[in-house]
């Protein structure tokens, strides 16, 4: 996927401080990893950050990659490169370098951390104008990696289930299933 990602603002709740911090980190560093457990919103945050950056974004979903070849194939496909055989780190690195300034979002890198770290290091070396935003449950351990740990959304204080980001997200998701959902009404 090239260009801007366009995440719907209505689906982006409670991560404004994280988004601001990611923007700052990406301005000053070439490799930023968003860490957190599954379901925390790492992907949505990374996509929103990519949409707001000044560089064209390439988003590679690596959730199905199981090897270095799988990582390279997924990124090559995201770049719109024909995938014949297994493109290596050098082929993908050259394709990234040819793009000039760009942001690669490597989403869901946790299941292939070791080959992912090797790929990231190779691509940073090959493409001097490349910036990488990685989402993972584990750090890569690549030189220059900056971590942004994603914490939970804020929860309501006291007995009032309103007024927090977590409650707002819960209410919106509940209303997708039951439009008349009211968090203040006792379930019958």
Beta strands, then each sheet from edge to edge (+ up, - down):
strand 1: 2-3
strand 2: 31-35
strand 3: 56-61
strand 4: 102-107
strand 5: 130-136
strand 6: 146-149
sheet 1: 1+ 3- 4- 5- 2- 6-
end
